[in-house]
Amino acid sequence: MKVLNEEYPLFPVPHLESLQDLVRGSSQRHGAKLALEDLNETPIGRLTFRELAETVARFGRALRRLGLEERDHVAVIAENRVQWVVAYLAAASFNMVVVPIDKSLKENEIVTILHASDAKAVVFSEGLRDTVLTLASAVKGLKVFVDMDLGAREGRVHSMAQMIAGEPPPAAGDPFPRVDPDAVAVIVFTSGSMGRAKGVMLSQRNIVSNLMAMLSMVELLPTDRFLSVLPIHHTYECTCGVLCPLTVGASVHFARSLKTVVEDLQRVRATILLAVPLLYDKMLKRIQAGVREKRLAALLVGPMTGVASAAEAVGIGGLRRKLFAAIHAKLGGAIRILIVGGAAPNPEVSRGMRGFGFTLLQGYGLTETSPIVALNRLRKFRDDAAGLPLPNLEVRIDDADDEGRGEIVVRGPSVMLGYYKNEEATRQVLKDGWFHTGDYGAFDADGFLHVSGRKKNVIVAANGKNVFPEELEDQVNAIPLVLESVVYGARGPAGDEEISVLIVPNAEAVYEIGTKTGAEITRAWIEDEINKEIRALNRRLPLYKQIRRVQIKEGEFEKTTTQKIKRYLIHQEDTTH
C-alpha cells in the first residue's frame, strides 16, 4: 500500500504542547494582526493576536478571582462569537475544564449536560440568560454566572466585559499558570445523532496534536481569512475552523447567520470555508440553477470545462477560476479552499464544485479523535475518499470482509481520554489504546481511507451481505425530485430486513418539473414520479441492495446542529408497520 504523504512532503508547523502555547506563540508571531472578528454587533467585536492573549489572561484571572479553582468545570453556551473563543481559551489556559454546550438544545437537554458535567460556572450570551438562570436551581454546585452581553453586574450575574476591564493588563513575563497538557481540558457532549449523548474527555495535548497534524497536511497561510458558520461548540468547527487558523496567524470571522453566508463571504473576502455536505450540496445546486437560467452560458459550460481539463492535463492550473470568475465573484472572489466534514459528502458534489474551479477537500473524524482521523490534501486527493490518515495516527481495519471493509480503529495522541463518568462506555470503545470508531471503511491501494457508514446503521441482507445506507442515500439524493432521504432496514413479511427509504421531496424541483411537463402536481403524482426513479435506480443495483419500500415525508428531517439527520427518530416516521 502506497502512502502518498511520502511523495508529498508535510508542511512545517509551530510546535505546541498546550492551548497556552497556541495563545502565547500566536501573540508573539502575529501581534498586531487581526485574529478574530464578529460580523454581528457584540461587546468585543474584534481582537488582534496580542489583544487576544491579553484578554484571555485577564478573563482567566477574573474567573479565578470569583472563586473558581483549578480543575473546576466551566460551561460555555452561546452563538459563534469572539467572546466564546476568549472564554474557552481562558478556562483552558487557567487549568479549568471547558464544557462547550450546544445553544440550540432544549432546556431539559441543557440542564442534563450542566448536571452531568459537574459545571461550577457558566458563561452565556444574553439570549440564553433566562434559560440558564431558570435551570440553575436544578444544578447542584453551579455558582458562577457570566453574561457576555451585560454591561455591568446585576445581582449574581457578572458582566464578562466588566470582569475583563477590571483586571490590569498582564505584567511582564508569562501571565499564565503551569498547565498539565495531559489532564482533561475539555468535555464535549456528542450531538446524539443516534440519540445518546456522552461526555468526551479531551486533553490539551489531544487537541494540539490533532491540529498540528492537520496543518502539516494542508498549508494554511497567515493571509487566509476563515468564515466561521458551523456551531463552534462542535469539535470540528472549534479545532479546524478556529484553533487551526489562530495557530498560523490567519483570521477568523464569525458569520452573522447561515442565511447571510454568501453576503458574509463577500464582505470579508474569505479564502477558506468549513461546512457540512448539505451546505455545499445547496451551493452547487444554486450555481447549476444560475447557469441553466442563462442558456448561452449553460451551452458553454461543457466546452469551457473541456478546455480547463486539457490545460490541467499538461500542468496548467487555475484556468477554471478564470473561466468561471463570475461565479467565484458571487462568493467573494477569494475562496482558496472549501473544507467539508461532519458527514461524508456525495462525491458528485465534490466533482461538481471542482468543475467550477473550487478546491473542495474532504476529511473524516469524530469528537473522540479531537476530531480529524484522515484528510485529503491539495495535490493528493480522492473525491470519493475520506483522505489519508494523519501522520501521527495509526489507523487499521478490523474484521475486514472479502471486499476489505471492516471497522475503522484508531490509535494515537489525539484519541480521547475516555467518556466522563462512564467507564463502561469507555471500555466498549477503547481497547489496548485503540479507539473503535463504530464506522465501517477500507483502504484503497494508494492508502486513502474510504468510509462506508456507521456500523449501527448497516442492513444485513438475506444473503448475509452488508448494505450501507449512506451509500444508497447518495444515489437516492442524486434524483432531482429528492431533497433528502434516509435508507434503513424494516422488518418484512418473511421476518427479514427490507431495504426501505423515507424521502423528502425537493419542492423547487417538483414545481419546475411539474410545470415543464404540464402535470397536475398532487401527492399521488409526486409519489409516482419518485417511485419511477427508484425503480430505475434498482435496475442499476445488485438484487440484495435494491430498495423494496418507499415512503414520502412532508417536511425536512429533524437534524443536529451539524446537520446530521437524527436517524433514531426514523422508525417513528415509518407508517407502514
Buried (B, 14 or more C-beta within 10 A) or exposed (E): EEEBBEEBEBEEBBEBBBBBBBBBBBBEBBBEBBBBBBBEEBBBBBBBBBBBBBBBBBBBBBBBEBEBEEEBBBBBBBBBBBBBBBBBBBBBBBBBBBBBBBBEBEEEBBBBBBBBBBBBBBBBBEEBBEBBBEBBEEBEEBBBBBBBBBEEBEEEBBBBBBBBEBBEEBEEEEBBEEBBBBBBBBBBBBBBBBEEBBBBBBBBBBBBBBBBBBBBBBBBEEEBBBBBBBBBBBBBBBBBBBBBBBBBBBBBBBBBEEEBBEEBBBBBBBBBBBBBBBBBBBBBBEBBEBBEEEEEBEEEBEEBBEEBEEBEEEEEEEBBBEBBEEBBEEBBBBBBBBBBBBBBBBBBBBEBBBBBBBBBBBBBBBBBBBBBBBBBBEEBBBBBBBBBBBBEBEBBBEEBEEEEBBBBBBBBBBBBBBBBBBEEBBEEBBEEEBBBBBBBBBBBEBBBBBBBBBBEBBBEBEEEBBBBBBEBBBBBBEBBBBBBBBBBBBEBEEEEBBBBBBBBBBEEBBEBBBEEEEBEBEEEBBBEBBBEBBEEBBEEBEEBBBBEBBBBBEEEBEBBBBBBBBBEEBEEBBEEE
